[in-house]
């Protein structure tokens, strides 16, 4: 969901302009809080989205579903909302486990360096409905290419980048359930 700010609706912005959930940090870098979902199915496959760099479309990567936290929204609520918007899959925010992982990511997004502090929640679905992207925003349609389920073995062998780095190991540790430890990945992309 994209909210309006400063009297300008999201539709009034060019796609490469960051939304109202981004603020400029003390270091001059746009910053936001984010919530993501590590979603597993009954076969222990993980759901990831593939995106590409708008300046270099040949550069693609896989990443967990999620995004920014809207004003007045908890990280848990944002994670469930983003999952619905980006995949059409519904999970009750109360059923999300965690946060199981936190990281600070610095990456290029819409031709600029940005920073996002992310909380990752774990969820499982049995026999998930077909994934669709009817809820993608204009920004998501501009850089996201597909959403698909991955076995961990296949994901470990993928040639494209996977974010966050180390995701396969984290997911393997969570297959039997969360142990209550919030994992922390090194800062980075």
TIVO-2410 file (N, C-alpha, C; in nm, 3 decimals):
# residues 189
REC num residu      c1      c2      c3 atome chaine
REC   1      X   0.084  -0.116   0.000     N      A
REC   1      X   0.000   0.000   0.000    CA      A
REC   1      X   0.089   0.123   0.000     C      A
REC   2      X   0.060   0.214  -0.086     N      A
REC   2      X   0.137   0.338  -0.091    CA      A
REC   2      X   0.048   0.447  -0.037     C      A
REC   3      X   0.097   0.521   0.062     N      A
REC   3      X   0.018   0.627   0.122    CA      A
REC   3      X   0.057   0.762   0.063     C      A
REC   4      X  -0.028   0.860   0.081     N      A
REC   4      X   0.000   0.995   0.031    CA      A
REC   4      X   0.072   1.075   0.138     C      A
REC   5      X   0.152   1.169   0.096     N      A
REC   5      X   0.222   1.257   0.191    CA      A
REC   5      X   0.241   1.393   0.127     C      A
REC   6      X   0.244   1.494   0.211     N      A
REC   6      X   0.266   1.632   0.165    CA      A
REC   6      X   0.169   1.671   0.055     C      A
REC   7      X   0.048   1.618   0.059     N      A
REC   7      X  -0.054   1.657  -0.037    CA      A
REC   7      X  -0.036   1.595  -0.175     C      A
REC   8      X   0.065   1.514  -0.197     N      A
REC   8      X   0.088   1.455  -0.328    CA      A
REC   8      X   0.056   1.306  -0.322     C      A
REC   9      X  -0.032   1.262  -0.408     N      A
REC   9      X  -0.065   1.120  -0.417    CA      A
REC   9      X   0.048   1.046  -0.483     C      A
REC  10      X   0.058   0.917  -0.453     N      A
REC  10      X   0.165   0.836  -0.511    CA      A
REC  10      X   0.161   0.841  -0.663     C      A
REC  11      X   0.043   0.849  -0.721     N      A
REC  11      X   0.031   0.853  -0.866    CA      A
REC  11      X   0.088   0.979  -0.927     C      A
REC  12      X   0.113   1.082  -0.846     N      A
REC  12      X   0.169   1.208  -0.895    CA      A
REC  12      X   0.322   1.206  -0.901     C      A
REC  13      X   0.383   1.100  -0.845     N      A
REC  13      X   0.529   1.090  -0.844    CA      A
REC  13      X   0.576   1.010  -0.963     C      A
REC  14      X   0.694   1.043  -1.011     N      A
REC  14      X   0.759   0.959  -1.112    CA      A
REC  14      X   0.796   0.828  -1.044     C      A
REC  15      X   0.798   0.716  -1.118     N      A
REC  15      X   0.823   0.587  -1.053    CA      A
REC  15      X   0.955   0.580  -0.978     C      A
REC  16      X   1.056   0.656  -1.017     N      A
REC  16      X   1.185   0.647  -0.951    CA      A
REC  16      X   1.193   0.734  -0.827     C      A
REC  17      X   1.089   0.811  -0.796     N      A
REC  17      X   1.089   0.891  -0.675    CA      A
REC  17      X   1.050   0.803  -0.558     C      A
REC  18      X   1.123   0.813  -0.450     N      A
REC  18      X   1.094   0.733  -0.333    CA      A
REC  18      X   0.965   0.780  -0.268     C      A
REC  19      X   0.894   0.688  -0.205     N      A
REC  19      X   0.766   0.720  -0.142    CA      A
REC  19      X   0.782   0.790  -0.009     C      A
REC  20      X   0.670   0.822   0.053     N      A
REC  20      X   0.671   0.900   0.178    CA      A
REC  20      X   0.727   0.823   0.297     C      A
REC  21      X   0.745   0.692   0.285     N      A
REC  21      X   0.802   0.616   0.396    CA      A
REC  21      X   0.953   0.632   0.403     C      A
REC  22      X   1.013   0.693   0.302     N      A
REC  22      X   1.158   0.718   0.300    CA      A
REC  22      X   1.185   0.857   0.355     C      A
REC  23      X   1.279   0.866   0.449     N      A
REC  23      X   1.321   0.996   0.504    CA      A
REC  23      X   1.473   1.004   0.491     C      A
REC  24      X   1.524   1.123   0.482     N      A
REC  24      X   1.669   1.140   0.470    CA      A
REC  24      X   1.729   1.131   0.610     C      A
REC  25      X   1.825   1.039   0.625     N      A
REC  25      X   1.892   1.021   0.753    CA      A
REC  25      X   1.996   1.128   0.778     C      A
REC  26      X   2.054   1.125   0.897     N      A
REC  26      X   2.158   1.222   0.934    CA      A
REC  26      X   2.277   1.218   0.840     C      A
REC  27      X   2.299   1.104   0.777     N      A
REC  27      X   2.412   1.088   0.684    CA      A
REC  27      X   2.376   1.128   0.541     C      A
REC  28      X   2.253   1.178   0.520     N      A
REC  28      X   2.210   1.220   0.388    CA      A
REC  28      X   2.156   1.108   0.301     C      A
REC  29      X   2.154   0.986   0.353     N      A
REC  29      X   2.105   0.872   0.277    CA      A
REC  29      X   1.957   0.849   0.309     C      A
REC  30      X   1.872   0.834   0.206     N      A
REC  30      X   1.731   0.801   0.233    CA      A
REC  30      X   1.722   0.669   0.311     C      A
REC  31      X   1.632   0.666   0.409     N      A
REC  31      X   1.622   0.556   0.503    CA      A
REC  31      X   1.475   0.523   0.527     C      A
REC  32      X   1.447   0.394   0.553     N      A
REC  32      X   1.315   0.354   0.600    CA      A
REC  32      X   1.327   0.224   0.678     C      A
REC  33      X   1.224   0.195   0.755     N      A
REC  33      X   1.211   0.066   0.822    CA      A
REC  33      X   1.133  -0.026   0.728     C      A
REC  34      X   1.173  -0.152   0.726     N      A
REC  34      X   1.106  -0.248   0.639    CA      A
REC  34      X   1.071  -0.375   0.713     C      A
REC  35      X   0.974  -0.446   0.658     N      A
REC  35      X   0.930  -0.575   0.713    CA      A
REC  35      X   0.923  -0.675   0.598     C      A
REC  36      X   0.975  -0.795   0.621     N      A
REC  36      X   0.983  -0.895   0.517    CA      A
REC  36      X   0.931  -1.028   0.570     C      A
REC  37      X   0.896  -1.117   0.478     N      A
REC  37      X   0.843  -1.249   0.515    CA      A
REC  37      X   0.928  -1.358   0.452     C      A
REC  38      X   0.974  -1.449   0.536     N      A
REC  38      X   1.033  -1.574   0.488    CA      A
REC  38      X   0.916  -1.672   0.488     C      A
REC  39      X   0.861  -1.698   0.371     N      A
REC  39      X   0.742  -1.781   0.359    CA      A
REC  39      X   0.781  -1.919   0.307     C      A
REC  40      X   0.743  -2.021   0.383     N      A
REC  40      X   0.770  -2.159   0.347    CA      A
REC  40      X   0.640  -2.233   0.318     C      A
REC  41      X   0.647  -2.325   0.223     N      A
REC  41      X   0.530  -2.410   0.198    CA      A
REC  41      X   0.550  -2.545   0.264     C      A
REC  42      X   0.457  -2.636   0.242     N      A
REC  42      X   0.463  -2.767   0.308    CA      A
REC  42      X   0.582  -2.852   0.262     C      A
REC  43      X   0.642  -2.818   0.147     N      A
REC  43      X   0.759  -2.889   0.096    CA      A
REC  43      X   0.890  -2.819   0.134     C      A
REC  44      X   0.883  -2.725   0.228     N      A
REC  44      X   0.999  -2.647   0.273    CA      A
REC  44      X   1.061  -2.562   0.162     C      A
REC  45      X   0.979  -2.527   0.063     N      A
REC  45      X   1.027  -2.432  -0.039    CA      A
REC  45      X   1.005  -2.291   0.015     C      A
REC  46      X   1.090  -2.198  -0.028     N      A
REC  46      X   1.080  -2.059   0.015    CA      A
REC  46      X   1.034  -1.974  -0.104     C      A
REC  47      X   0.947  -1.879  -0.076     N      A
REC  47      X   0.893  -1.791  -0.180    CA      A
REC  47      X   0.981  -1.667  -0.192     C      A
REC  48      X   1.029  -1.640  -0.313     N      A
REC  48      X   1.111  -1.522  -0.339    CA      A
REC  48      X   1.062  -1.450  -0.464     C      A
REC  49      X   1.093  -1.322  -0.469     N      A
REC  49      X   1.065  -1.240  -0.587    CA      A
REC  49      X   1.196  -1.214  -0.659     C      A
REC  50      X   1.186  -1.194  -0.790     N      A
REC  50      X   1.305  -1.158  -0.870    CA      A
REC  50      X   1.286  -1.016  -0.918     C      A
REC  51      X   1.390  -0.936  -0.902     N      A
REC  51      X   1.388  -0.799  -0.950    CA      A
REC  51      X   1.509  -0.771  -1.037     C      A
REC  52      X   1.508  -0.654  -1.098     N      A
REC  52      X   1.620  -0.614  -1.181    CA      A
REC  52      X   1.653  -0.467  -1.155     C      A
REC  53      X   1.774  -0.432  -1.187     N      A
REC  53      X   1.823  -0.296  -1.171    CA      A
REC  53      X   1.767  -0.212  -1.286     C      A
REC  54      X   1.701  -0.099  -1.254     N      A
REC  54      X   1.641  -0.017  -1.359    CA      A
REC  54      X   1.745   0.043  -1.452     C      A
REC  55      X   1.867   0.064  -1.402     N      A
REC  55      X   1.973   0.120  -1.485    CA      A
REC  55      X   2.048   0.012  -1.563     C      A
REC  56      X   2.046  -0.110  -1.511     N      A
REC  56      X   2.113  -0.222  -1.575    CA      A
REC  56      X   2.019  -0.343  -1.571     C      A
REC  57      X   1.922  -0.349  -1.661     N      A
REC  57      X   1.820  -0.454  -1.655    CA      A
REC  57      X   1.875  -0.596  -1.660     C      A
REC  58      X   1.998  -0.613  -1.710     N      A
REC  58      X   2.057  -0.746  -1.713    CA      A
REC  58      X   2.097  -0.795  -1.573     C      A
REC  59      X   2.107  -0.704  -1.477     N      A
REC  59      X   2.140  -0.742  -1.338    CA      A
REC  59      X   2.010  -0.777  -1.265     C      A
REC  60      X   1.999  -0.904  -1.227     N      A
REC  60      X   1.880  -0.948  -1.155    CA      A
REC  60      X   1.920  -1.014  -1.024     C      A
REC  61      X   1.825  -1.022  -0.933     N      A
REC  61      X   1.849  -1.083  -0.803    CA      A
REC  61      X   1.716  -1.135  -0.747     C      A
REC  62      X   1.726  -1.225  -0.651     N      A
REC  62      X   1.610  -1.281  -0.580    CA      A
REC  62      X   1.608  -1.225  -0.439     C      A
REC  63      X   1.488  -1.202  -0.386     N      A
REC  63      X   1.476  -1.144  -0.253    CA      A
REC  63      X   1.345  -1.185  -0.188     C      A
REC  64      X   1.342  -1.173  -0.055     N      A
REC  64      X   1.221  -1.205   0.018    CA      A
REC  64      X   1.115  -1.098  -0.006     C      A
REC  65      X   0.990  -1.139   0.004     N      A
REC  65      X   0.878  -1.048  -0.014    CA      A
REC  65      X   0.872  -0.952   0.105     C      A
REC  66      X   0.843  -0.827   0.079     N      A
REC  66      X   0.830  -0.729   0.186    CA      A
REC  66      X   0.854  -0.589   0.136     C      A
REC  67      X   0.851  -0.494   0.229     N      A
REC  67      X   0.872  -0.355   0.192    CA      A
REC  67      X   0.863  -0.265   0.312     C      A
REC  68      X   0.832  -0.141   0.285     N      A
REC  68      X   0.830  -0.039   0.389    CA      A
REC  68      X   0.712  -0.052   0.483     C      A
REC  69      X   0.732   0.002   0.603     N      A
REC  69      X   0.628   0.004   0.705    CA      A
REC  69      X   0.557   0.138   0.698     C      A
REC  70      X   0.428   0.135   0.673     N      A
REC  70      X   0.350   0.258   0.665    CA      A
REC  70      X   0.329   0.319   0.803     C      A
REC  71      X   0.302   0.449   0.808     N      A
REC  71      X   0.277   0.519   0.934    CA      A
REC  71      X   0.162   0.450   1.008     C      A
REC  72      X   0.181   0.429   1.138     N      A
REC  72      X   0.078   0.369   1.222    CA      A
REC  72      X   0.068   0.217   1.211     C      A
REC  73      X   0.157   0.157   1.137     N      A
REC  73      X   0.153   0.013   1.112    CA      A
REC  73      X   0.267  -0.054   1.188     C      A
REC  74      X   0.242  -0.172   1.242     N      A
REC  74      X   0.350  -0.248   1.305    CA      A
REC  74      X   0.428  -0.322   1.197     C      A
REC  75      X   0.547  -0.365   1.231     N      A
REC  75      X   0.627  -0.443   1.135    CA      A
REC  75      X   0.553  -0.570   1.095     C      A
REC  76      X   0.488  -0.633   1.190     N      A
REC  76      X   0.412  -0.755   1.164    CA      A
REC  76      X   0.297  -0.728   1.066     C      A
REC  77      X   0.225  -0.619   1.088     N      A
REC  77      X   0.116  -0.583   0.996    CA      A
REC  77      X   0.169  -0.550   0.857     C      A
REC  78      X   0.281  -0.479   0.852     N      A
REC  78      X   0.340  -0.444   0.723    CA      A
REC  78      X   0.384  -0.568   0.647     C      A
REC  79      X   0.444  -0.664   0.716     N      A
REC  79      X   0.488  -0.787   0.650    CA      A
REC  79      X   0.370  -0.861   0.588     C      A
REC  80      X   0.260  -0.874   0.663     N      A
REC  80      X   0.142  -0.942   0.610    CA      A
REC  80      X   0.081  -0.864   0.493     C      A
REC  81      X   0.077  -0.732   0.504     N      A
REC  81      X   0.022  -0.650   0.396    CA      A
REC  81      X   0.107  -0.663   0.271     C      A
REC  82      X   0.238  -0.653   0.286     N      A
REC  82      X   0.327  -0.664   0.170    CA      A
REC  82      X   0.316  -0.801   0.104     C      A
REC  83      X   0.304  -0.906   0.183     N      A
REC  83      X   0.286  -1.040   0.127    CA      A
REC  83      X   0.160  -1.045   0.041     C      A
REC  84      X   0.050  -0.991   0.091     N      A
REC  84      X  -0.074  -0.988   0.014    CA      A
REC  84      X  -0.057  -0.907  -0.114     C      A
REC  85      X   0.000  -0.788  -0.103     N      A
REC  85      X   0.014  -0.701  -0.220    CA      A
REC  85      X   0.105  -0.761  -0.326     C      A
REC  86      X   0.213  -0.824  -0.284     N      A
REC  86      X   0.313  -0.871  -0.381    CA      A
REC  86      X   0.288  -1.012  -0.432     C      A
REC  87      X   0.203  -1.090  -0.361     N      A
REC  87      X   0.181  -1.229  -0.403    CA      A
REC  87      X   0.035  -1.270  -0.410     C      A
REC  88      X  -0.053  -1.196  -0.345     N      A
REC  88      X  -0.192  -1.236  -0.335    CA      A
REC  88      X  -0.218  -1.336  -0.224     C      A
REC  89      X  -0.114  -1.376  -0.151     N      A
REC  89      X  -0.129  -1.474  -0.043    CA      A
REC  89      X  -0.162  -1.402   0.087     C      A
REC  90      X  -0.252  -1.461   0.164     N      A
REC  90      X  -0.299  -1.400   0.288    CA      A
REC  90      X  -0.246  -1.477   0.408     C      A
REC  91      X  -0.186  -1.405   0.500     N      A
REC  91      X  -0.151  -1.461   0.631    CA      A
REC  91      X  -0.199  -1.362   0.737     C      A
REC  92      X  -0.244  -1.415   0.847     N      A
REC  92      X  -0.285  -1.333   0.960    CA      A
REC  92      X  -0.158  -1.277   1.024     C      A
REC  93      X  -0.151  -1.145   1.044     N      A
REC  93      X  -0.030  -1.089   1.106    CA      A
REC  93      X   0.004  -1.158   1.238     C      A
REC  94      X  -0.097  -1.201   1.314     N      A
REC  94      X  -0.072  -1.267   1.442    CA      A
REC  94      X  -0.005  -1.403   1.425     C      A
REC  95      X  -0.017  -1.463   1.307     N      A
REC  95      X   0.044  -1.594   1.284    CA      A
REC  95      X   0.191  -1.585   1.243     C      A
REC  96      X   0.239  -1.467   1.213     N      A
REC  96      X   0.379  -1.451   1.176    CA      A
REC  96      X   0.468  -1.475   1.297     C      A
REC  97      X   0.574  -1.550   1.279     N      A
REC  97      X   0.666  -1.585   1.386    CA      A
REC  97      X   0.784  -1.489   1.382     C      A
REC  98      X   0.823  -1.442   1.500     N      A
REC  98      X   0.941  -1.357   1.506    CA      A
REC  98      X   0.912  -1.215   1.550     C      A
REC  99      X   1.006  -1.128   1.515     N      A
REC  99      X   1.102  -1.135   1.407    CA      A
REC  99      X   1.211  -1.239   1.432     C      A
REC 100      X   1.242  -1.315   1.328     N      A
REC 100      X   1.343  -1.420   1.336    CA      A
REC 100      X   1.480  -1.369   1.290     C      A
REC 101      X   1.482  -1.255   1.223     N      A
REC 101      X   1.604  -1.203   1.164    CA      A
REC 101      X   1.593  -1.052   1.154     C      A
REC 102      X   1.705  -0.985   1.175     N      A
REC 102      X   1.713  -0.840   1.152    CA      A
REC 102      X   1.839  -0.812   1.072     C      A
REC 103      X   1.831  -0.710   0.989     N      A
REC 103      X   1.952  -0.665   0.918    CA      A
REC 103      X   1.934  -0.520   0.878     C      A
REC 104      X   2.047  -0.455   0.856     N      A
REC 104      X   2.051  -0.320   0.800    CA      A
REC 104      X   2.109  -0.336   0.661     C      A
REC 105      X   2.033  -0.296   0.562     N      A
REC 105      X   2.075  -0.312   0.423    CA      A
REC 105      X   2.099  -0.175   0.360     C      A
REC 106      X   2.209  -0.164   0.290     N      A
REC 106      X   2.239  -0.046   0.209    CA      A
REC 106      X   2.245  -0.096   0.065     C      A
REC 107      X   2.165  -0.037  -0.022     N      A
REC 107      X   2.156  -0.085  -0.160    CA      A
REC 107      X   2.116   0.028  -0.253     C      A
REC 108      X   2.133   0.002  -0.381     N      A
REC 108      X   2.090   0.098  -0.482    CA      A
REC 108      X   1.945   0.071  -0.516     C      A
REC 109      X   1.863   0.175  -0.514     N      A
REC 109      X   1.722   0.164  -0.547    CA      A
REC 109      X   1.681   0.292  -0.617     C      A
REC 110      X   1.629   0.278  -0.736     N      A
REC 110      X   1.587   0.393  -0.815    CA      A
REC 110      X   1.697   0.496  -0.828     C      A
REC 111      X   1.812   0.448  -0.872     N      A
REC 111      X   1.925   0.534  -0.908    CA      A
REC 111      X   1.988   0.609  -0.790     C      A
REC 112      X   1.969   0.557  -0.670     N      A
REC 112      X   2.032   0.620  -0.554    CA      A
REC 112      X   2.062   0.515  -0.447     C      A
REC 113      X   2.153   0.548  -0.360     N      A
REC 113      X   2.185   0.461  -0.248    CA      A
REC 113      X   2.084   0.487  -0.137     C      A
REC 114      X   2.027   0.380  -0.083     N      A
REC 114      X   1.929   0.390   0.025    CA      A
REC 114      X   1.967   0.291   0.135     C      A
REC 115      X   1.907   0.310   0.253     N      A
REC 115      X   1.930   0.220   0.366    CA      A
REC 115      X   1.794   0.177   0.420     C      A
REC 116      X   1.785   0.050   0.455     N      A
REC 116      X   1.661  -0.003   0.511    CA      A
REC 116      X   1.695  -0.094   0.629     C      A
REC 117      X   1.635  -0.066   0.744     N      A
REC 117      X   1.645  -0.155   0.859    CA      A
REC 117      X   1.528  -0.251   0.850     C      A
REC 118      X   1.559  -0.380   0.841     N      A
REC 118      X   1.457  -0.480   0.811    CA      A
REC 118      X   1.437  -0.579   0.925     C      A
REC 119      X   1.311  -0.615   0.945     N      A
REC 119      X   1.274  -0.724   1.035    CA      A
REC 119      X   1.210  -0.832   0.948     C      A
REC 120      X   1.253  -0.956   0.967     N      A
REC 120      X   1.203  -1.069   0.890    CA      A
REC 120      X   1.117  -1.157   0.981     C      A
REC 121      X   1.002  -1.194   0.930     N      A
REC 121      X   0.912  -1.284   1.002    CA      A
REC 121      X   0.903  -1.415   0.925     C      A
REC 122      X   0.874  -1.521   0.997     N      A
REC 122      X   0.860  -1.654   0.938    CA      A
REC 122      X   0.713  -1.691   0.932     C      A
REC 123      X   0.672  -1.750   0.820     N      A
REC 123      X   0.535  -1.801   0.807    CA      A
REC 123      X   0.538  -1.928   0.723     C      A
REC 124      X   0.437  -2.010   0.744     N      A
REC 124      X   0.421  -2.132   0.665    CA      A
REC 124      X   0.280  -2.133   0.608     C      A
REC 125      X   0.270  -2.185   0.487     N      A
REC 125      X   0.140  -2.206   0.425    CA      A
REC 125      X   0.135  -2.349   0.373     C      A
REC 126      X   0.018  -2.408   0.380     N      A
REC 126      X  -0.002  -2.541   0.322    CA      A
REC 126      X  -0.080  -2.523   0.193     C      A
REC 127      X  -0.035  -2.592   0.091     N      A
REC 127      X  -0.102  -2.585  -0.039    CA      A
REC 127      X  -0.140  -2.441  -0.074     C      A
REC 128      X  -0.039  -2.356  -0.092     N      A
REC 128      X  -0.069  -2.215  -0.118    CA      A
REC 128      X  -0.145  -2.195  -0.248     C      A
REC 129      X  -0.229  -2.094  -0.248     N      A
REC 129      X  -0.300  -2.055  -0.369    CA      A
REC 129      X  -0.197  -2.007  -0.472     C      A
REC 130      X  -0.241  -1.996  -0.594     N      A
REC 130      X  -0.152  -1.945  -0.699    CA      A
REC 130      X  -0.105  -1.804  -0.663     C      A
REC 131      X   0.020  -1.779  -0.688     N      A
REC 131      X   0.080  -1.649  -0.661    CA      A
REC 131      X   0.049  -1.557  -0.779     C      A
REC 132      X   0.012  -1.434  -0.749     N      A
REC 132      X  -0.011  -1.336  -0.855    CA      A
REC 132      X   0.043  -1.201  -0.811     C      A
REC 133      X   0.049  -1.109  -0.904     N      A
REC 133      X   0.103  -0.977  -0.872    CA      A
REC 133      X   0.005  -0.866  -0.906     C      A
REC 134      X  -0.123  -0.893  -0.888     N      A
REC 134      X  -0.224  -0.791  -0.916    CA      A
REC 134      X  -0.211  -0.670  -0.824     C      A
REC 135      X  -0.152  -0.688  -0.707     N      A
REC 135      X  -0.139  -0.578  -0.612    CA      A
REC 135      X  -0.010  -0.499  -0.624     C      A
REC 136      X   0.071  -0.530  -0.725     N      A
REC 136      X   0.198  -0.458  -0.739    CA      A
REC 136      X   0.173  -0.310  -0.767     C      A
REC 137      X   0.251  -0.225  -0.703     N      A
REC 137      X   0.246  -0.082  -0.728    CA      A
REC 137      X   0.319  -0.052  -0.859     C      A
REC 138      X   0.312   0.070  -0.906     N      A
REC 138      X   0.386   0.110  -1.026    CA      A
REC 138      X   0.536   0.088  -1.007     C      A
REC 139      X   0.586   0.120  -0.889     N      A
REC 139      X   0.728   0.100  -0.861    CA      A
REC 139      X   0.763  -0.047  -0.869     C      A
REC 140      X   0.681  -0.132  -0.807     N      A
REC 140      X   0.708  -0.277  -0.811    CA      A
REC 140      X   0.702  -0.332  -0.953     C      A
REC 141      X   0.604  -0.287  -1.031     N      A
REC 141      X   0.594  -0.333  -1.170    CA      A
REC 141      X   0.716  -0.291  -1.252     C      A
REC 142      X   0.778  -0.182  -1.215     N      A
REC 142      X   0.893  -0.132  -1.291    CA      A
REC 142      X   1.021  -0.212  -1.266     C      A
REC 143      X   1.034  -0.277  -1.149     N      A
REC 143      X   1.160  -0.349  -1.123    CA      A
REC 143      X   1.142  -0.495  -1.084     C      A
REC 144      X   1.020  -0.537  -1.052     N      A
REC 144      X   0.998  -0.677  -1.015    CA      A
REC 144      X   0.955  -0.757  -1.138     C      A
REC 145      X   1.009  -0.878  -1.149     N      A
REC 145      X   0.985  -0.959  -1.268    CA      A
REC 145      X   0.896  -1.080  -1.243     C      A
REC 146      X   0.913  -1.144  -1.130     N      A
REC 146      X   0.835  -1.265  -1.103    CA      A
REC 146      X   0.845  -1.300  -0.957     C      A
REC 147      X   0.759  -1.392  -0.915     N      A
REC 147      X   0.761  -1.449  -0.781    CA      A
REC 147      X   0.752  -1.599  -0.799     C      A
REC 148      X   0.838  -1.674  -0.728     N      A
REC 148      X   0.833  -1.819  -0.741    CA      A
REC 148      X   0.884  -1.888  -0.616     C      A
REC 149      X   0.850  -2.016  -0.605     N      A
REC 149      X   0.894  -2.101  -0.496    CA      A
REC 149      X   1.026  -2.165  -0.531     C      A
REC 150      X   1.117  -2.173  -0.433     N      A
REC 150      X   1.250  -2.231  -0.451    CA      A
REC 150      X   1.273  -2.340  -0.348     C      A
REC 151      X   1.331  -2.454  -0.391     N      A
REC 151      X   1.385  -2.548  -0.293    CA      A
REC 151      X   1.516  -2.485  -0.244     C      A
REC 152      X   1.554  -2.519  -0.124     N      A
REC 152      X   1.678  -2.461  -0.070    CA      A
REC 152      X   1.800  -2.509  -0.148     C      A
REC 153      X   1.799  -2.634  -0.195     N      A
REC 153      X   1.911  -2.684  -0.275    CA      A
REC 153      X   1.924  -2.605  -0.405     C      A
REC 154      X   1.811  -2.582  -0.473     N      A
REC 154      X   1.815  -2.505  -0.598    CA      A
REC 154      X   1.858  -2.362  -0.572     C      A
REC 155      X   1.810  -2.304  -0.463     N      A
REC 155      X   1.845  -2.166  -0.431    CA      A
REC 155      X   1.993  -2.154  -0.398     C      A
REC 156      X   2.049  -2.254  -0.335     N      A
REC 156      X   2.192  -2.251  -0.302    CA      A
REC 156      X   2.278  -2.251  -0.428     C      A
REC 157      X   2.225  -2.304  -0.538     N      A
REC 157      X   2.300  -2.314  -0.664    CA      A
REC 157      X   2.267  -2.205  -0.765     C      A
REC 158      X   2.178  -2.113  -0.732     N      A
REC 158      X   2.136  -2.012  -0.829    CA      A
REC 158      X   2.253  -1.919  -0.861     C      A
REC 159      X   2.263  -1.876  -0.984     N      A
REC 159      X   2.374  -1.788  -1.026    CA      A
REC 159      X   2.349  -1.642  -0.993     C      A
REC 160      X   2.225  -1.603  -0.983     N      A
REC 160      X   2.192  -1.464  -0.951    CA      A
REC 160      X   2.215  -1.439  -0.802     C      A
REC 161      X   2.223  -1.313  -0.765     N      A
REC 161      X   2.237  -1.277  -0.625    CA      A
REC 161      X   2.107  -1.310  -0.552     C      A
REC 162      X   2.119  -1.341  -0.424     N      A
REC 162      X   2.004  -1.365  -0.338    CA      A
REC 162      X   2.019  -1.275  -0.217     C      A
REC 163      X   1.913  -1.203  -0.185     N      A
REC 163      X   1.915  -1.114  -0.070    CA      A
REC 163      X   1.808  -1.155   0.030     C      A
REC 164      X   1.841  -1.158   0.157     N      A
REC 164      X   1.973  -1.124   0.208    CA      A
REC 164      X   2.073  -1.237   0.184     C      A
REC 165      X   2.199  -1.199   0.174     N      A
REC 165      X   2.305  -1.299   0.163    CA      A
REC 165      X   2.297  -1.387   0.287     C      A
REC 166      X   2.316  -1.515   0.269     N      A
REC 166      X   2.306  -1.608   0.382    CA      A
REC 166      X   2.166  -1.659   0.407     C      A
REC 167      X   2.070  -1.625   0.320     N      A
REC 167      X   1.931  -1.664   0.341    CA      A
REC 167      X   1.914  -1.816   0.349     C      A
REC 168      X   1.982  -1.889   0.263     N      A
REC 168      X   1.965  -2.035   0.263    CA      A
REC 168      X   2.000  -2.093   0.399     C      A
REC 169      X   2.110  -2.051   0.459     N      A
REC 169      X   2.149  -2.101   0.590    CA      A
REC 169      X   2.049  -2.063   0.698     C      A
REC 170      X   1.999  -1.940   0.692     N      A
REC 170      X   1.899  -1.896   0.790    CA      A
REC 170      X   1.774  -1.982   0.779     C      A
REC 171      X   1.727  -2.003   0.656     N      A
REC 171      X   1.605  -2.083   0.637    CA      A
REC 171      X   1.627  -2.226   0.684     C      A
REC 172      X   1.741  -2.284   0.651     N      A
REC 172      X   1.768  -2.422   0.698    CA      A
REC 172      X   1.760  -2.429   0.851     C      A
REC 173      X   1.811  -2.328   0.920     N      A
REC 173      X   1.804  -2.324   1.066    CA      A
REC 173      X   1.661  -2.313   1.119     C      A
REC 174      X   1.571  -2.261   1.036     N      A
REC 174      X   1.433  -2.237   1.080    CA      A
REC 174      X   1.335  -2.347   1.037     C      A
REC 175      X   1.380  -2.444   0.962     N      A
REC 175      X   1.288  -2.545   0.909    CA      A
REC 175      X   1.212  -2.621   1.017     C      A
REC 176      X   1.276  -2.646   1.129     N      A
REC 176      X   1.210  -2.718   1.239    CA      A
REC 176      X   1.141  -2.624   1.337     C      A
REC 177      X   1.134  -2.497   1.304     N      A
REC 177      X   1.070  -2.399   1.391    CA      A
REC 177      X   1.172  -2.299   1.444     C      A
REC 178      X   1.121  -2.192   1.498     N      A
REC 178      X   1.205  -2.085   1.549    CA      A
REC 178      X   1.246  -2.115   1.692     C      A
REC 179      X   1.372  -2.096   1.723     N      A
REC 179      X   1.426  -2.123   1.857    CA      A
REC 179      X   1.419  -2.001   1.950     C      A
REC 180      X   1.359  -1.892   1.904     N      A
REC 180      X   1.346  -1.771   1.985    CA      A
REC 180      X   1.463  -1.675   1.973     C      A
REC 181      X   1.567  -1.715   1.900     N      A
REC 181      X   1.684  -1.629   1.881    CA      A
REC 181      X   1.663  -1.544   1.757     C      A
REC 182      X   1.673  -1.412   1.774     N      A
REC 182      X   1.664  -1.322   1.660    CA      A
REC 182      X   1.802  -1.317   1.596     C      A
REC 183      X   1.811  -1.370   1.476     N      A
REC 183      X   1.938  -1.372   1.406    CA      A
REC 183      X   1.969  -1.233   1.352     C      A
REC 184      X   2.096  -1.205   1.337     N      A
REC 184      X   2.139  -1.075   1.283    CA      A
REC 184      X   2.240  -1.103   1.175     C      A
REC 185      X   2.209  -1.058   1.054     N      A
REC 185      X   2.304  -1.071   0.944    CA      A
REC 185      X   2.392  -0.947   0.942     C      A
REC 186      X   2.513  -0.962   0.892     N      A
REC 186      X   2.599  -0.844   0.880    CA      A
REC 186      X   2.533  -0.737   0.794     C      A
REC 187      X   2.560  -0.612   0.827     N      A
REC 187      X   2.509  -0.502   0.745    CA      A
REC 187      X   2.563  -0.517   0.604     C      A
REC 188      X   2.486  -0.476   0.510     N      A
REC 188      X   2.529  -0.484   0.372    CA      A
REC 188      X   2.411  -0.489   0.279     C      A
REC 189      X   2.437  -0.541   0.161     N      A
REC 189      X   2.331  -0.550   0.061    CA      A
REC 189      X   2.238  -0.663   0.091     C      A
***
